[in-house]
Amino acid sequence: MRIKRLLQTAGLMLLLLCGGMALTAQTNSLQPRLSSADRDHGFEEFRRGVQAYYRGTFNEAILLFEKALMHIPGDPLILDWLGQAYYRSGIEGAALEQWSAASASGYGGQLLKNKIEVVKERRSSQPDFAESVRYVETAVFESKHGSEVFFKQPLSVAAMGDGSFWVVAYGSNELVHFDINGIILDRTSGPLQGFDRPFDILPLKNGNLLISEFAADRLSLLTKDGKFIKSFGTKGRGDGQCIGPQFLAHDSYGNIFVTDFGNARVVVFSPDGEGLFTFGQRSGIFPGFTAPAGIAILDDLVYVADSVKGSIYVFDTAGNYIRTLLPDGSVVQAESMRVWKNNLLVSCANKVYLVDIGLASLYTVASLGNAPARVTAAIPDVNGSLLLADYKNGNIQVFSHINELAGGLFVRFDRVYADKFPTVTVDVRVENRMGQPLVGLTENNFFLTESNRQVNDFTLKGAAYLNTGCDIAVVIERSPQSEKEFELVKTVVKELAEAMQGKGKISLVSASQLPVLEGKFSPEALLSQPLKLKAAWSPVWNCDLALRLASGELINAAPKRAIVFLSFEDIGSDSFRQYSLNDLASYITNNGIRFYAVNLKPRTLPPELAYLCTKTGGMSTYIYAEQGLSPIIEDLIAKPVGSYQLSYTSTLPTDFGRAYLPVEVEVRLLTRSGRDETGYFAPLE
């Protein structure tokens, strides 16, 4: 009865596949006449290849798809899957060859062509600097609709790590919290007596929000959810006092810097709100501020814009004048200033500029044209866009890179779980065109279909960016130097285990002559037992094989996952004999893994390891007794992950596990969208 019901609900699908004939029917490929035995054998190899792919054994999947093509030559569906397996294995050149061959037959349409184009772009050199800072309007969130007013006079924006953002509404004396789609989630009026002209907002390192109140001459501290904690600062001219506080910044110690408009200076508070000192008065070669506005701190240098003079001055964190970065007239009417891409993002009238600190030069990032406008804030968000507050026109505008607007989103099925069929769960990864993960998406951003028909019981089960745990693979160099310093190695492994705070798994891999998986452990196990390695040290040890082995252990790990490489000796190109550095970087990146290099002796990080860190979005570090390795785990957990898990109930007939069942997903975000298609085999009945 169950099979009959399924067949009735999917009468238009024509997916009762009989052996290899099913594969050709699904792909609509124009194949030469093949024997029934060839089709049967080819189809069976393809089915096994799909299953291997979803297990994460991509090399096995490649072999099985190659065998399938021997029986059914040129079949575009098999070519597509072979390309996917090569891509996940890091061999992107071979992936592009297979996809191009499939596309040449007419298979895949614009979707496959777009995938080919995106992968080619990511493999090519980065665009020149002028192109890389060109942003255009993607969406506008208006402050009112008809007679309904949502907020008044937006002055500043704070972008949060979950894709949402807070807007400072100067005119309505409140903060308004939006999700990634521009839907209002919450609003707050601050302390019991309410805000008095809130001006700027600054997310602090502990997650709290700091607000400057222009008319109240104070700063207010709120939780990340907008609940009031306390206020500090008073009206006046002494330390810890101000008249009309405007823009905010904080240094690496958590000290708070605020531009004091009424006193034409900068006031500095401790992290607890205690007044420390002020600076900015005329002295020596520094001419003094006329109207200090935007402020930003990068590498413990303080940059302050003067909106009347149009200059940007540089100070140390003690308030000592160092130099003038941009001369008078450069950024007249400057408003907020934020750190962006290790440079500065400055809002001025109807434009947003990128200030290159090294070259002391100015580039236009975004422009609102010649229409009257006043951009008081331009803030980079976690998804690579810019959020602009237009005070004059009362709206928030989203600007995205010009390539993103034209190319849309890059969407990919990572895995399909069908062991509880007809309940099917899928992992979907969403990125922008340049590979940056997109976080903050909701159920409303996804549209899931089976053979282009909407699925039943669709739910968004989880989003990886919300995870507070991670899995790591620690690769231990087994060189002679590491053997001499084995006590240090043991200390580092324990520090990493402590930093995990009881969450996740740790795989240990020895980078010996023949790399060895030493085991997979809980953090507690590594803390409670002595570290013993099975692999012996060797003057010849293989870096590439060890990294490949470690990556394989993380394929099916938690969405937040990383390789932590413990290194003593310098490595060179000889360390990547069997797998090239580029292929390894692609293998790690294409499976959502980050790479962190830990120098176990003071030295410059080898360029090969630095490349892997940069390419995969990790970071390098040194070991300092006072710092430990917590920053690595904290960085990994804080980094955005664009992986989402969706669930639905299938209505397709399985033909006792022999039918190839299609599923498609479309992701829509404001004016951008992306799509992917895949398929799976239900369990044998």
Secondary structure as UniProt FT lines:
FT   HELIX           2..9
FT   TURN            10..13
FT   TURN            19..20
FT   HELIX           21..27
FT   HELIX           36..55
FT   HELIX           58..71
FT   TURN            73..74
FT   HELIX           76..88
FT   TURN            89..90
FT   HELIX           92..104
FT   TURN            105..106
FT   HELIX           109..123
FT   HELIX           129..132
FT   STRAND          135..142
FT   STRAND          144..145
FT   TURN            146..147
FT   STRAND          148..149
FT   STRAND          154..159
FT   TURN            161..162
FT   STRAND          165..169
FT   TURN            170..173
FT   STRAND          174..178
FT   TURN            180..181
FT   STRAND          184..188
FT   TURN            192..193
FT   STRAND          198..203
FT   TURN            205..206
FT   STRAND          209..213
FT   TURN            214..217
FT   STRAND          218..222
FT   TURN            224..225
FT   STRAND          228..232
FT   STRAND          234..235
FT   TURN            239..240
FT   STRAND          241..242
FT   STRAND          245..250
FT   TURN            252..253
FT   STRAND          256..260
FT   TURN            261..264
FT   STRAND          265..269
FT   TURN            271..272
FT   STRAND          275..279
FT   TURN            284..285
FT   STRAND          292..298
FT   TURN            299..300
FT   STRAND          301..306
FT   TURN            307..310
FT   STRAND          311..316
FT   TURN            317..318
FT   STRAND          321..326
FT   TURN            328..329
FT   TURN            332..333
FT   STRAND          334..340
FT   TURN            341..342
FT   STRAND          343..348
FT   TURN            349..350
FT   STRAND          351..356
FT   TURN            357..360
FT   STRAND          361..367
FT   TURN            369..370
FT   STRAND          375..380
FT   TURN            382..383
FT   STRAND          386..390
FT   TURN            391..394
FT   STRAND          395..401
FT   HELIX           402..407
FT   STRAND          410..417
FT   TURN            419..422
FT   STRAND          423..431
FT   TURN            433..434
FT   HELIX           443..445
FT   STRAND          446..450
FT   TURN            451..452
FT   STRAND          453..454
FT   STRAND          456..463
FT   HELIX           464..466
FT   STRAND          471..477
FT   HELIX           480..484
FT   HELIX           486..499
FT   TURN            500..502
FT   STRAND          506..511
FT   STRAND          516..521
FT   HELIX           523..528
FT   HELIX           543..554
FT   TURN            555..556
FT   STRAND          561..567
FT   HELIX           573..576
FT   HELIX           581..590
FT   TURN            591..592
FT   STRAND          593..599
FT   HELIX           607..616
FT   STRAND          620..622
FT   TURN            625..629
FT   HELIX           630..638
FT   STRAND          643..649
FT   TURN            655..658
FT   STRAND          661..669
FT   TURN            670..671
FT   STRAND          672..680
//
